[in-house]
Amino acid sequence: MAWYRAALVILVSIAALACAPREPNQPLWLEAGCSSIDEQLFLEAVRTWNEVGNEHVGADLIDFQGTWDDKNGLDPERDLNDGRPVFYCIDEATVLALRPPGTPSETIILGYGFGEDILAASQLVRDRLTAAVKDDVLPDEGFLEASVREMFLHELGHWVGLYDKKDESRRGSIMYYTSGNDGTTKDGPDAADIADLCVVYDCVKQP
C-alpha cells in the first residue's frame, strides 16, 4: 500500500519540560473525557511500560490512579502542573493553541509533555493517517489504533523520564520522533530505550 509513504507523523514533546520521575511507580490519572477505545489503548501502553519496569527496574513505572473528571474541560493555565499528573486527550484546536512559537508549519505535533502532565491528540493521529490516503486505499482500522497506541507509548516514555531520539540509528526506538511513515508500528520500547531507562532508574536487570 502506497498511502502510508506520505503519512509522516511527528511526535513532539517539549524535552525541557519532560518529567524525569525521582522514583518508579509514580501516580498518573487519565482524563475522563478520553474515548473508550483511547482508554483501552492507554491502559495497554501503561501495562507495557510497567512490564518493562518490573523486569528491569523491579517495580511498576506508572501507578494508574483511574480517571479524573475535570468537568470544566482542560484549561492549560489552571490544569497543567497543578499537582495532579493527568494524561489528557486533546483535539486539534488545543494542539494549535499550545504550538510552541517558531514551530515549522509542516510539523505535525501530536503530543506534548508539560512537566507532570501529558497531552495527546489521538484523533489527530487517525485523521492525519486517513488524510494521507493514496490510490483510494484506506488505512486499516487496526493500523490506526496501533498508531495511536504507539503515540501513547511514546508520550508515556517522556513521562517516565526518556527523551526524543532523532538519530536514524534509533529508528526502532519507541522514542524515535516519527511514526506511521513506513506503514509499520512499534509494540514497545526496544533495548536502546531500556538502556536509556537504566540511566534514569537503578535497574536490577540491564537490557
Residue pairs with C-beta under 8 A, 6 or more apart in sequence:
1 135
1 137
1 183
2 134
2 135
2 137
3 132
3 133
3 134
3 135
3 137
3 138
3 139
4 129
4 132
4 139
4 180
4 181
4 182
4 183
5 134
5 181
5 182
5 183
6 132
6 134
7 128
7 129
7 132
7 139
7 180
7 181
8 108
8 178
8 180
8 181
9 108
9 110
9 125
9 128
9 129
9 147
9 151
9 178
9 179
9 180
9 181
10 107
10 108
10 109
10 110
10 177
10 178
11 110
11 111
11 151
11 154
11 155
11 164
11 177
11 178
11 179
12 103
12 107
12 109
12 110
12 111
12 112
12 164
12 177
13 111
13 112
13 113
13 154
13 155
13 158
13 164
14 100
14 112
14 113
14 114
15 113
15 158
15 163
15 164
17 113
17 114
17 115
18 113
18 158
18 159
18 161
18 162
18 163
19 85
19 113
19 115
19 116
19 158
19 159
19 161
20 161
20 200
21 61
21 159
21 160
21 161
21 200
24 53
24 57
24 59
24 60
24 61
24 201
25 53
25 59
25 60
25 61
25 62
25 63
26 61
26 62
26 63
26 85
27 63
27 65
27 85
28 46
28 62
28 63
28 64
28 65
28 85
28 86
28 87
28 159
29 64
29 65
29 66
29 67
29 68
29 84
29 85
29 86
29 87
30 39
30 42
30 64
30 66
30 67
30 68
30 86
30 87
31 67
31 68
31 70
31 74
31 86
31 87
31 88
31 89
32 67
32 68
32 69
32 70
33 69
33 70
33 73
33 89
34 42
34 67
34 87
34 88
34 89
34 122
35 89
35 122
37 145
38 89
38 122
38 148
39 67
41 122
41 145
41 148
41 149
41 152
42 87
42 152
43 64
44 149
45 149
45 152
45 153
45 156
46 62
46 64
46 156
48 153
48 187
48 188
48 189
49 61
49 62
49 153
49 156
49 157
49 160
49 188
49 189
50 60
50 61
50 62
52 61
52 188
52 189
52 194
52 197
53 59
53 60
53 61
53 62
53 160
53 201
54 60
55 205
56 194
56 197
56 198
56 201
56 203
56 204
56 205
56 206
56 207
57 197
57 201
57 202
57 203
57 204
58 204
61 160
62 156
62 159
62 160
68 84
68 86
70 79
70 86
74 88
74 90
74 94
74 119
76 97
76 98
76 114
79 86
79 88
79 117
80 114
80 115
80 117
81 114
81 115
81 116
81 117
83 116
84 116
85 116
85 117
85 159
86 117
86 118
87 117
87 118
87 120
87 155
87 156
87 159
88 117
88 118
88 119
88 120
89 120
89 121
89 122
89 123
90 119
90 120
90 121
91 121
91 123
91 124
92 121
92 123
92 124
92 127
94 119
94 121
95 109
95 110
95 121
95 124
98 112
98 119
99 109
103 109
108 124
108 128
109 121
110 120
110 121
110 124
110 125
110 128
110 151
111 118
111 119
111 120
111 121
111 151
111 154
111 155
112 118
112 119
113 155
113 158
113 159
118 155
118 156
118 158
118 159
120 151
120 152
120 155
122 148
122 151
122 152
125 144
125 147
125 148
125 151
125 180
126 144
126 147
126 148
128 180
129 139
129 143
129 144
129 147
129 180
130 138
130 139
130 144
132 139
133 139
143 183
143 185
146 185
147 179
147 180
147 185
149 185
150 174
150 179
150 185
150 186
151 179
153 174
153 186
153 188
153 189
154 174
154 175
154 179
157 174
157 175
157 189
157 193
158 164
158 175
160 197
160 200
161 197
161 200
161 201
162 175
162 193
162 196
162 197
162 200
163 175
163 196
164 175
164 176
164 177
165 173
165 175
165 176
165 177
165 192
166 176
166 177
170 176
170 192
172 186
172 190
172 192
173 186
173 189
173 190
173 192
173 193
174 186
174 188
174 189
174 190
174 193
175 189
175 193
175 196
179 185
179 186
189 197
191 207
192 207
194 207
195 206
195 207
197 203
198 206
198 207
